[in-house]
Amino acid sequence: MAAMRRHWMLLMATAALAFFLVMLSSTSLSSHAAVTVLGGQSDTQDEIAWRMRGPLMADDPRLIEYIKHHLLLPPSRLPYNLTIASSRRNVYLSAIFIASIVRQLFSVYFSAIFIASIVRQLFRGKKGFFVEAGALDGEYMSHTLNLELQLGWQGLLVEPDPNNFSRGHFNNFSNKLRSKQRKAWTSAICLSVTPYAEEMLLWRAVEGHGTPSLIQGTGRLFSRYELATESELYNAVLSSSQCVPVSSLLLALNITHVDFFVLDVEQVEEKILFYFPFEKISVDVWAVEHVTGYEDQSFIRFMVSKGYYYFDALCAEVPDFIFVRKESEIFEALQVPMEPTNRSAICHFKKARTRTNYSLAVEDLRDLHHYPQLIYRDVPEVNPVPLVGDYLSWSPETENSNSIRKYIVLQ
């Protein structure tokens, strides 16, 4: 009798446990509004958002539709609300003025002067479509605002840091991207460093540890694995950030050609480019910040292998690289001879290439092969020894085995 009672008690306990697990599973699924896909039915929006934590591939139709309706904001129809620029709306003149009096921002503003010169030269009188990833507030240090204001360009601005996009404590809302009333699409997400949508962690400095202008551009993305090995977590704020492949954003906008792509996303540019579908989306001109120090040969050769001409670079500790697609009208106008079309080093032709001899003169920052005239010309070397960063290039295979990139700078 006792054995039978124990048997029934065991059966009842098992049934109760099974009921509890079923209820727990149901509750978990309902929290994400999960549905069973039958007869061609699609997932709910909440289920797709849950899947986007990773991995959901770049061309997945569910992802594209979700981006269209939830992650992209259309161009503003309201008047501009710009604050930094001069009465002529020239943010670059403002940058030059500030650079002359604020020493700690020198390398940042040299980048603005350098890229502004290239934009004026390559896109004079042309209309097109731009992408600026790392758009900050849409005005401060913007490399695309003048294209929009003066030439009527359309484009896409991507900025994952909420302190820059729409909220925060550094400034009021009037100094956020959403308040600037840019005539471009905007998105408050990050670009994936993988070929699929995923959730990552955004690291940014806290107030009181640098000027607001410098803190504005400190946001960096980490996977949870990388964060576990990161030592510089003090004086920082961490928050989750939804990332999607840049190709997914462009598919959602039905864009297959970009005239000018600015990629400045704090140390993950190479990973984004590694998975970029060059064969499906053409980009005429890239402006890429690449934190390597001078000329990273592996990175330059990678871009050359994708059909690009190494047009120019800001030869500094934090360089900006400019690449022009060889099958574009812009490259045709350069009239580059056969021999230098695959070049990978130009800094030894420049006067301004180190922190000690920075110059505000554009002719010192630019490659004189193409400046002041666009057509290629031979010029003498200024510095006989190139400053070349010899880096171990990133790849998925070296991600875990060698996460620290090494380099040698030849002096």
Buried (B, 14 or more C-beta within 10 A) or exposed (E): EEEEEEEEEEEEEEEEEEEEEEEEEEEEBEEBBBEEEEEEEEBEBBBBBBBBBBBBEBBBEBBBBBBBEBBBBEBBEEEBBBEBBEEEBBBBBBBBEBBEEBEEBBBBBBBBBBBBBBBBBBBEEBEBBBBBBBBBBBBBBBBBBBBBBBBEBBBBBBBBBBBBBBEBEBBEEEBBBBBBBBBBBBBBBBBBBBBBBBBBBBBBBEEEEBEBBBBBBBBBBBBEEBBEEEEEEEEBBEEEBBBBBBBBBBBBBEBEEBBBBBBBBBBBBBBBBBBBBBEEBBBBBBBBBBBBBBBBBBBBBBBBEBBBBBBBBBBBBBBBBBBBBBEBEBBEEBEBEEEBBBBBBBBBBBBBBBEEEBBBEBEBBBBBBBBEEBEBEEBEEBBEEBBBBBBEBBEEEEBEEEEEBEBEEEE
